[in-house]
Amino acid sequence: MTANPQKSVKPKSLLSKRLWRYYLRSAERAIKVFKVIHVLFIGGSTAIILVIVSLFTPIFSKSVLYVLNHLPIPAMTGAAVQSPPSAYVVLGGGLTNDHANQVILNNFTLNRVRTAAAAYRHLPLPVVISGAEAPWMEQWLSEHGVTGIISENASMNTCENARFTAKRIPLHHIYLITDAYHMARARRQFALNNINVTPINAPLPTALNWAEPAQNLSHSRRAVYELAAYFRDVLKPQADCRNLDEVSFDELKTPRDQLVKTF
């Protein structure tokens, strides 16, 4: 009996068809994957370009500021949530030198004391000035008709601003004066010391302006820094924030010789 040639060929033919179908399915899956990668690449690249462009417009900083304004603040108790604001607290923003090499307030701090003076004329309350900049802030405020000034001279960063202000004078609810980007982090630090905050935002030295990309970029940098600093404080509190027992009450009242300020 002779062998049927069709029976010997059929298994090979079926194997070839299966391999071809497997190849087609694999090719279809690969094409779908490449399409997804292509879409993600185009979408991601477009998003990155839009973010970079927005850095030079008011859009980016305003978006980050919206996020900052909605970040959680630690819960407070007692008089902090029941009493009205009883004082203004002005946070120092740094010092600089004039053309004669004399130490003066930089534009950040100058805008804050100007804001404090305007608020004081509207509603006279005690003014607490916090930071190594306090002597220069006090001089400027006194020259512009502000009385009832209380100086806290020891703090060198935002964490110390809150801790040492709380040690310097008993406060429950304050009007806090700093810039809008810094406000969220400052509010959190004061809340940790059971001091409630009603914000009064001082303007930055440069204003947002669609026609001024460089000014908008400075706001974007400030916004990104403050957002990162907020989460840094939450995840890993500042190592350079001194405890209350490390600084005496007399030190809080005495101007510092060291003028370096860290944010």
C-alpha positions in Angstrom: 0.0 0.0 0.0 1.4 3.4 -1.0 1.3 6.4 1.4 -1.1 9.3 0.8 1.1 12.4 0.1 -1.7 14.8 1.3 -1.7 13.2 4.8 2.1 13.9 5.2 1.7 17.5 4.0 -1.3 18.5 6.1 0.4 18.8 9.5 3.0 21.1 8.1 0.4 23.2 6.4 -1.6 23.5 9.7 1.5 24.5 11.6 2.4 27.2 9.1 -1.1 28.6 9.3 -1.0 28.7 13.1 2.4 30.4 13.0 1.1 32.9 10.5 -2.0 33.7 12.6 0.2 34.0 15.7 2.5 36.4 13.8 -0.4 38.5 12.6 -1.8 38.7 16.1 1.6 39.7 17.5 2.0 42.3 14.8 -1.4 43.8 15.6 -0.6 43.9 19.3 2.7 45.5 18.6 1.1 48.1 16.3 -1.5 48.9 19.1 1.3 49.3 21.6 3.3 51.6 19.3 0.1 53.7 18.7 -0.4 54.1 22.4 3.3 55.0 22.9 3.0 57.5 20.0 -0.1 59.1 21.5 1.5 59.3 25.0 4.7 60.8 23.5 2.8 63.4 21.5 0.5 64.2 24.5 3.4 64.2 27.0 5.5 66.4 24.7 2.7 68.8 24.2 2.0 69.0 27.9 5.6 69.6 28.7 5.8 72.4 26.1 2.6 74.0 27.4 3.9 73.9 31.0 7.2 75.5 29.9 5.4 78.2 28.0 3.1 78.8 30.9 6.1 79.5 33.2 6.4 82.8 31.3 2.8 83.7 31.7 0.6 84.4 34.8 -1.2 81.1 34.3 1.4 78.8 35.9 2.0 80.8 39.1 -1.8 81.4 39.6 -2.4 77.7 39.2 0.2 76.8 41.8 -1.1 79.5 44.1 -4.6 78.0 43.8 -3.1 74.7 45.0 -1.2 76.4 47.8 -4.3 78.1 49.0 -6.1 74.7 49.3 -3.4 72.7 51.0 -4.4 71.4 54.5 -3.7 73.3 57.6 -3.2 71.5 61.0 -6.3 71.6 63.3 -6.3 74.2 66.1 -8.1 74.3 69.4 -9.5 76.6 72.0 -9.1 80.4 71.6 -7.3 79.9 68.3 -10.6 79.1 66.6 -12.9 81.2 68.8 -11.2 84.6 69.1 -10.9 87.4 66.5 -7.4 88.6 65.3 -5.7 90.6 68.0 -2.4 91.6 66.3 -0.5 91.9 63.0 2.5 89.6 62.6 4.9 90.7 59.8 7.5 88.2 58.6 10.8 89.5 57.5 11.8 88.7 53.9 15.5 89.6 53.9 17.9 92.6 53.9 20.2 94.1 51.4 22.7 96.9 51.0 22.2 100.3 49.4 24.7 102.2 47.3 26.5 103.4 50.4 26.8 99.8 51.6 24.4 100.5 54.4 22.0 97.6 55.5 18.4 98.3 54.4 15.2 96.3 53.9 15.1 94.4 50.6 12.0 94.8 48.4 10.3 91.7 49.8 10.4 93.0 53.4 9.7 96.6 52.3 6.5 95.5 50.7 5.5 93.7 53.8 6.0 96.6 56.2 4.2 98.9 53.7 1.2 96.4 53.8 1.4 96.3 57.6 1.4 100.2 57.8 -1.7 100.4 55.5 -3.5 97.7 57.5 -2.6 99.5 60.8 -4.0 102.8 59.6 -7.3 101.0 58.8 -7.4 99.0 62.0 -4.8 99.9 64.7 -3.6 96.7 66.5 -0.3 95.7 68.0 2.3 94.9 65.3 4.7 92.0 65.9 7.7 91.9 63.6 9.5 88.6 63.3 13.0 87.9 62.0 16.6 89.1 62.0 15.3 92.1 60.0 13.2 93.3 63.0 15.3 96.4 63.9 15.1 97.8 60.4 11.4 96.9 60.1 10.7 98.6 63.4 12.6 101.8 62.3 10.6 101.9 59.0 7.3 101.3 60.7 8.0 103.9 63.4 8.9 106.5 60.8 5.5 105.8 59.1 3.4 106.3 62.2 3.0 102.8 63.5 3.1 102.4 67.3 2.7 99.4 69.6 5.5 97.5 67.8 6.8 94.2 69.4 10.0 92.8 68.0 11.0 89.1 67.8 14.6 89.3 66.6 15.8 85.7 66.8 14.0 83.7 64.0 15.9 82.8 60.9 13.3 80.8 59.0 9.6 80.3 58.7 9.4 77.6 61.3 11.2 79.8 63.9 9.0 82.8 62.9 6.0 80.8 64.2 7.7 79.2 67.3 9.4 82.3 68.5 6.5 84.6 67.9 4.4 82.3 70.0 7.0 82.5 72.8 7.5 86.2 72.5 3.8 87.1 73.0 0.7 85.0 73.7 -1.4 85.1 70.6 -4.4 83.0 69.4 -5.5 84.6 66.1 -3.5 87.0 64.0 -3.4 88.9 60.8 -0.3 87.4 59.1 1.5 89.6 56.6 3.8 87.9 54.0 3.6 87.3 50.3 0.9 85.1 48.8 3.1 82.2 47.8 4.8 82.0 51.3 1.4 82.3 53.1 0.4 78.6 52.9 3.7 77.4 54.5 3.6 80.2 57.1 0.0 79.5 58.0 0.8 75.8 58.6 3.7 76.7 60.9 1.6 79.0 63.0 -1.2 76.4 63.1 1.3 73.9 64.5 1.8 76.4 67.3 -2.0 76.8 67.8 -2.1 80.2 66.3 -4.9 80.9 63.7 -4.1 83.1 60.7 -6.1 85.5 58.7 -3.9 86.2 55.7 -3.0 89.7 54.4 -0.9 89.2 51.3 1.9 91.6 50.5 2.8 92.1 46.9 6.0 90.7 45.5 8.6 93.2 44.1 7.5 92.4 40.5 3.9 92.1 39.4 2.4 89.5 37.1 2.1 91.0 33.6 1.3 89.2 30.3 3.7 91.6 28.6 6.6 90.8 30.9 7.7 87.2 30.6 10.7 87.7 32.9 8.5 89.0 35.7 6.1 86.1 35.3 9.0 83.6 35.4 10.1 85.1 38.8 6.6 84.4 40.1 6.7 80.9 38.7 10.0 80.1 40.4 8.7 81.5 43.7 5.5 79.4 43.4 7.4 76.2 42.7 9.8 76.8 45.6 7.0 77.4 48.1 5.1 74.3 46.9 8.2 72.1 47.3 9.1 73.7 50.6 5.5 73.1 52.0 5.8 69.3 51.2 9.4 69.3 52.5 8.1 70.7 55.8 5.4 68.0 55.9 7.6 65.1 55.0 10.8 66.1 56.8 10.6 69.1 59.2 13.5 71.6 59.0 16.6 70.5 60.9 17.6 74.1 61.4 14.4 75.1 63.3 15.6 75.6 66.9 13.5 74.5 69.8 12.0 77.0 72.2 14.4 76.0 75.0 17.4 76.8 72.8 16.6 80.5 72.6 16.0 82.7 75.7 13.3 85.3 76.0 16.0 88.0 76.2 17.4 86.7 72.9 14.0 87.2 71.3 14.0 90.8 72.3 17.6 91.5 71.4 18.6 92.3 67.7 20.9 89.6 66.2 24.3 90.3 64.8 23.9 87.6 62.1 21.9 89.0 59.3 21.5 86.0 57.0 17.9 84.9 56.5 16.8 81.6 55.1 13.3 80.9 53.7 
